[in-house]
Structure formats: C-alpha cells, structure tokens
Amino acid sequence: MAGAEALRVALLSYRSKPTCGGQGVYLRHLSRELVGLGHRVEVFSGQPYPELDEGVILTKVPSLDLYRDEDPFRTPKLYEYRDWIDLLEVGTMWSGGFPEPLTFSLRALRELRARVGDFDVVQDNQILGYGLLGIQKLFPVVGTIHHPISVDRRIELAEAEGQRKVSLRRWYGFVRMQSHVAPRLNPILTVSESSLADIHRDFNVPQANMRLIPLGVDTRVFHPRPHLPKRPGSIVAVASADSPMKGVATLLRAVAKLATERDVNLTVVSKPTPGGPTEKLVAELSLGDRVRFVHGISDEELGELIATSEISVVPSLYEGFSLPAVEHMASGTPLVASRTGALPEVVGDAAVMVAPGEPDELAAALRRLHDSPAERERVGRAGYDRAMERYTWRVVAMRTAEAYREAIAVQSKGLRRRTRRRAW
C-alpha cells in the first residue's frame, strides 16, 4: 500500500442483509474498497450474512436467527441452544425486547478475545452493545452510527396507541444500552450533519468525537441506462414497507390520488408482512392493480428497475442519510424526497422536495414530474451530477482508514498515560 501502512481490520455487524437496509450495503462496499487500498479486512456478522467481494474474509457469528423472514419470532428447538447467550437472546425476545445488538456484541467479544494480536483496529457497525466495552480493552475501536435508533423509537411511539406503545417501549429497550456505549467510543463515524446533531442530542456523544463521512454509491450497479426505454408512468421506491418511518403509507395515499387522473404504477422494493398494515392499506385504497412489491432481486435487476423508472421517491418521515436517494440520483432517475432529517443535505437542489407525511403535496410533485418530460430530464441530470461529484465508496474507505489510525493513536496515548500513572 503506497504511502501508508496496511491495517488489519475487524468489521462487526450484527445483521448484514445484502439487499435491504443500509447495514449490509455499507459493509460490502466499504470492505471491498478497504481491501482495494491494501488493508486486510475480516467481517464478523450474524444472520442474515452479507454478500462480500473477493479478498474480504467472512467469519460467521451465528445468532439463533429468531427473526428470519420465513419464520419470524420462532421458538428454537432444544438442540439449538449452545450457551447462556442463547438463553439471553430467547428470553429477551419472549419478553418483547430486541436482543441482537447485545447478544451479538457478547459473542463478538468472545471471538475477539481469542484473536488478540490478529487485528490493529475494530469497527463497530451500529451495534453499540455492552460487549463492545470489553472489546475496547483489547483493541482500538471505531464506532459507526448511521443515525441513532432513538429517532426511530420516537417516530413510532408518536404514531402508536394503547398497548402498542407499551410493546414498542419494550422492543426499543436496547436504545438505552446504545446511549450508554456510544459516548465511550472515539472516534464515531456518521453520515450527515443531521445525524451528527441527533447523536449528540440523544446519545450525548461530544461533537468533537464524531467524524462526518457520507456514504458512497456503487456505480457498477446504479447508473443511467440510456439504451433501455423508460416504463411509462412508472414510479419506484426502495423502502421498508411496514416501517412507519419510511413513509410508504404516505406514498401509497399519494399514488392513489394520482391514479384517479393519471395512468401511473408504483413498484416498491420491499416485502410487506402478509396481511400487515401495508397490504391492508393497498386494499383499502384499491391499488391492487397499480402497486407491486418486489424483493430478493439481483443487483443488476435493481439497478435496471430504478434506471428505467420515470420517477423515484424517498417518502421517509426521517433519514439519517438515505443511500437509496443517492442510488436513485446516480441512476439518473428524477427524485422526489421528503424535506426531513439528512435528505435536504444529501440531495441539495438536485431533487424535488416535499413535506414529510403529506400525501397531497407528494401527489402534486409526482403529477408535475409525470406531466413534464423536460422537468424529469432536468431533475434527473442534476441528481446524477451531484451523486458523481460527492458520493464514491473509494473516498469513504480512504477517510475511514484515517479514522482507524486516529483510534489507534487515541488508544496508544491512553495506554502511555496509564503506564506513567502506574510508574508514579
């Protein structure tokens, strides 16, 4: 590696779904580019495991996989239990909590205790479990918080009523642990000024301990496809269908309004819960022939879907960054996005901005773009130019490696200070 010493990096991620959610996407592209810079990268992950590129090592740290898509909230068979951490995982789920950040951190601590000397630095991918405090005694640790989950909790609680509020408070109990661990990490990487402010407010992390590194886009997948025709009236969104924070309900209501006067169709890249709130809303709005949900598609299929859509939408009620927004822009597809969280910062003047949670305003923006090919061309070109200027994974990896060296220096300085104290 030219100009700097190669580092041995352990990357931790408690779940790394490759095609939905930001954690697996971040893990794959960051690890690939770090290896490209000459570093040795080993990923430690629970299920679902990530898709990784050549040269990146995967060490599986299996949970009991209690939330697998085909059998969520399952009860493990007796032979599946291996130790007390498994009992803690199941007990937390049975009592309504979400155990994975804590239990993965404990398993990772056990793994890394046996690997002292194998790594120069550990990066935590938004786990923030108590086990990380033990790992910090063995290695320099860089934290990563894409946005504090306290924001998700606040939004969902605001929409919930009755017993649902009680259940949500229990489910989000792990946020208290994260708010305890986060201030003890230095440095912490985050992806936007909006997230930085939220982490400082909710987790009490000193702003001086945070480093702003926006995410990148995989231009091998997300790029314009001028040789392919656009699908007339097509709208696309990549968003978790049943998460209130992602605003899919707002988008469905907006499309229902638009569909009474325009020939439009919506594709949502997500898998809604069968019989869940999103499927019920689709039926209530009589959108069965206007909306489709797709999941499990390949990178190439996803890139082509976005690039051949006339309009893309990020209708979220909050975003700490929004990688889908950057992917839509890199594909040259004109974007409509909510004016909330980090989205204004991410898209700048290269998208049509609307108020979050306002279906009438969203419908008006979609109508304007639907009716104007020239406006779609202008917004799509502005988005593409912005994505190419600002968001590449190579730069993310280079700046992350700088943070690794900072963490190593911070720990070395602390070790020298403790050594001097003992000498006195």
Residue pairs with C-beta under 8 A, 6 or more apart in sequence:
1 37
1 38
1 39
2 38
4 401
4 405
6 38
6 39
6 40
7 39
7 40
7 120
7 121
7 401
7 404
7 405
8 39
8 40
8 42
8 118
8 119
8 120
8 121
9 34
9 39
9 40
9 41
9 42
9 119
9 120
9 121
9 122
9 123
9 404
10 42
10 44
10 112
10 115
10 118
10 119
10 121
10 122
10 123
10 139
11 27
11 30
11 31
11 41
11 42
11 43
11 44
11 122
11 123
11 125
12 44
12 45
12 104
12 105
12 108
12 122
12 123
12 124
12 125
12 127
13 23
13 24
13 27
13 43
13 44
13 45
13 46
13 50
13 125
13 127
14 45
14 46
14 63
14 100
14 101
14 104
14 105
14 125
14 127
14 129
15 23
15 24
15 45
15 46
15 47
15 48
15 100
15 104
16 23
16 24
16 27
16 43
16 45
16 46
16 48
16 49
16 50
16 125
17 23
17 24
17 48
17 50
18 24
18 25
18 28
18 48
18 50
18 51
19 25
19 295
19 296
19 297
19 299
19 302
20 240
20 269
20 270
20 271
20 295
21 240
22 146
22 215
22 321
22 323
23 125
23 126
23 146
24 48
24 50
24 51
25 323
26 125
26 144
26 146
26 215
26 323
27 43
27 45
27 50
27 52
27 125
28 50
28 51
28 52
28 53
29 216
29 218
29 393
29 396
30 393
30 396
30 397
30 400
31 41
31 43
31 52
31 53
31 56
32 52
32 53
32 55
32 56
32 393
33 216
33 393
33 394
33 396
33 397
34 41
34 397
34 400
34 401
35 41
35 53
35 55
35 56
36 394
36 397
37 397
37 398
37 401
39 401
40 57
41 55
41 56
41 57
42 56
42 57
42 58
42 59
42 119
43 50
43 52
43 56
43 57
43 58
43 59
44 59
44 61
44 108
44 111
44 112
45 58
45 59
45 60
45 61
46 60
46 61
46 62
46 63
46 65
46 100
46 104
46 107
47 62
47 63
47 65
47 68
48 68
49 58
49 60
50 58
52 58
59 111
61 104
61 107
61 108
61 111
63 89
63 100
63 103
63 104
63 107
64 76
64 80
64 86
64 89
64 90
65 74
66 72
66 73
66 74
66 76
66 89
66 90
66 93
66 99
67 73
67 100
68 74
69 271
73 93
75 90
76 86
76 90
80 86
81 87
81 90
85 103
85 106
85 107
88 99
88 102
88 103
88 106
89 99
89 100
89 103
90 99
91 99
92 98
92 99
92 102
92 103
93 99
95 170
96 167
96 170
96 171
97 170
97 171
97 173
97 174
98 171
98 172
98 173
98 174
99 174
101 127
101 128
101 129
101 174
101 177
101 178
102 129
102 130
102 131
102 174
102 177
103 129
104 127
104 129
104 131
105 127
105 128
105 129
105 130
105 131
105 132
105 135
106 129
106 130
106 131
107 131
108 127
108 131
108 132
108 135
109 131
109 132
109 134
109 135
112 119
112 122
112 135
112 138
112 139
113 134
113 138
116 138
116 139
119 139
120 139
120 140
120 404
120 408
121 139
121 140
121 141
121 142
121 404
121 407
121 408
122 135
122 139
122 140
122 141
122 142
123 141
123 142
123 143
123 144
123 400
123 404
124 132
124 141
124 142
124 143
124 144
124 185
125 144
126 144
126 145
126 146
128 143
128 145
128 177
128 178
128 181
128 182
129 174
129 177
129 178
129 181
130 177
130 180
130 181
132 141
132 181
132 185
133 181
133 184
135 141
136 184
136 185
139 411
140 404
140 407
140 408
140 410
140 411
141 185
141 407
142 185
142 187
142 188
142 189
142 400
142 403
142 404
142 407
143 182
143 185
143 187
143 188
143 189
144 188
144 189
144 190
145 182
145 188
145 189
145 190
145 195
145 199
145 203
145 205
146 190
146 191
146 195
146 320
146 321
147 190
147 191
147 192
147 194
147 195
147 198
147 199
147 318
147 319
147 320
147 321
147 341
147 342
148 175
148 178
148 179
148 182
148 195
148 198
148 199
148 202
148 203
148 320
149 172
149 174
149 175
149 178
150 175
150 178
150 179
150 198
150 202
150 203
151 198
151 202
151 245
151 318
151 320
151 341
152 172
152 243
152 245
152 318
153 168
153 172
153 175
155 244
155 245
155 317
155 318
156 168
156 172
156 244
156 245
157 165
157 168
157 169
159 244
160 168
178 203
179 202
179 203
179 204
182 188
182 199
182 203
182 204
182 205
183 203
183 204
183 205
183 206
183 209
185 205
185 209
186 209
186 407
186 410
187 209
187 210
187 211
187 403
187 406
187 407
187 410
188 199
188 205
188 209
188 210
188 211
189 210
189 211
189 213
189 400
189 403
190 196
190 199
190 210
190 211
190 212
190 213
190 320
191 212
191 213
191 214
191 215
191 320
191 321
191 342
192 212
192 214
192 320
192 321
192 341
192 342
192 345
192 346
193 212
193 342
193 345
194 320
194 341
194 342
194 345
195 320
195 321
195 341
195 342
196 207
196 210
196 212
198 320
199 205
199 210
200 206
200 207
200 210
211 399
211 403
211 406
213 396
213 399
213 400
213 403
214 321
214 346
214 390
214 391
214 396
215 321
215 323
215 326
215 391
215 396
216 326
216 391
216 392
216 393
216 394
216 395
216 396
217 323
217 326
217 327
217 329
217 330
217 387
217 391
217 392
217 393
218 299
218 327
218 393
219 330
219 388
219 392
221 299
221 300
221 302
221 303
221 327
222 303
222 306
222 307
222 327
222 328
222 330
222 331
223 303
223 307
223 330
223 331
223 332
224 307
224 331
224 332
224 384
225 303
225 304
225 307
225 308
225 331
228 304
228 307
228 308
229 308
230 308
230 309
230 310
231 265
231 308
231 309
231 310
232 263
232 310
233 262
233 263
233 264
233 265
233 310
233 370
234 264
234 265
234 267
234 308
234 309
234 310
234 311
235 255
235 264
235 265
235 266
235 267
235 309
235 310
235 311
235 312
235 313
235 366
236 266
236 267
236 268
236 269
236 305
236 306
236 309
236 311
236 312
236 313
236 328
236 333
237 248
237 251
237 266
237 267
237 268
237 269
237 312
237 313
237 314
237 315
237 324
238 268
238 269
238 270
238 302
238 306
238 324
238 327
238 328
239 246
239 247
239 248
239 251
239 268
239 269
239 270
239 314
239 315
239 316
239 324
240 246
240 248
240 270
241 248
241 268
241 270
241 271
241 272
241 273
241 276
241 278
241 293
242 248
242 272
242 273
242 276
242 277
242 278
244 317
245 316
245 317
245 318
246 315
246 316
246 317
247 314
247 315
247 316
247 317
247 338
247 356
247 357
248 268
248 270
248 278
248 315
249 277
249 278
249 281
250 315
250 317
250 356
250 357
250 358
250 359
250 362
251 266
251 268
251 313
251 315
251 359
251 362
252 266
252 278
252 281
252 282
252 285
252 287
252 291
253 281
253 285
253 359
253 363
254 315
254 359
254 360
254 362
254 363
254 366
255 264
255 266
255 287
255 290
255 291
255 363
255 366
256 285
256 286
256 287
256 290
257 359
257 360
257 363
258 264
258 363
258 366
258 367
258 370
259 287
259 290
261 367
262 367
262 370
262 371
264 290
264 366
264 370
265 290
265 291
265 292
266 287
266 290
266 291
266 292
267 291
267 292
267 293
267 294
267 305
267 309
268 291
268 292
268 293
268 294
269 293
269 294
269 295
269 297
269 302
269 305
270 293
270 295
271 293
271 295
271 296
272 278
272 279
272 293
273 279
282 288
282 291
294 305
297 305
303 331
306 312
306 327
306 328
306 331
306 333
307 331
307 332
307 333
309 333
310 333
310 334
310 369
310 370
310 376
311 333
311 334
311 335
311 336
311 366
311 369
311 370
311 376
312 328
312 331
312 333
312 334
312 335
312 336
313 335
313 336
313 337
313 362
313 366
314 322
314 324
314 325
314 328
314 335
314 336
314 337
314 338
314 343
315 336
315 337
315 338
315 356
315 362
316 322
316 337
316 338
316 340
316 341
316 343
316 356
317 338
317 340
317 356
317 357
318 340
318 341
318 356
319 325
319 338
319 340
319 341
319 342
319 343
319 346
320 341
320 342
321 342
321 346
322 337
322 341
322 342
322 343
322 346
325 335
325 337
325 343
325 346
325 347
325 351
326 346
326 387
326 391
328 335
328 383
329 335
329 347
329 350
329 351
329 383
329 384
329 386
329 387
330 383
330 384
330 387
330 388
330 391
331 384
332 380
332 381
332 383
332 384
333 380
333 383
334 351
334 352
334 369
334 375
334 376
334 377
334 378
334 379
334 380
334 383
335 347
335 350
335 351
335 352
335 379
335 383
336 351
336 352
336 353
336 354
336 362
336 365
336 366
336 369
337 343
337 347
337 351
337 352
337 353
337 354
338 353
338 354
338 355
338 356
338 357
339 353
339 354
339 355
339 356
340 356
343 353
344 353
347 353
347 383
347 386
348 386
349 382
350 379
350 382
350 383
350 385
350 386
351 379
351 382
351 383
352 365
352 368
352 369
352 379
354 361
354 362
354 365
355 361
368 375
369 375
369 376
369 379
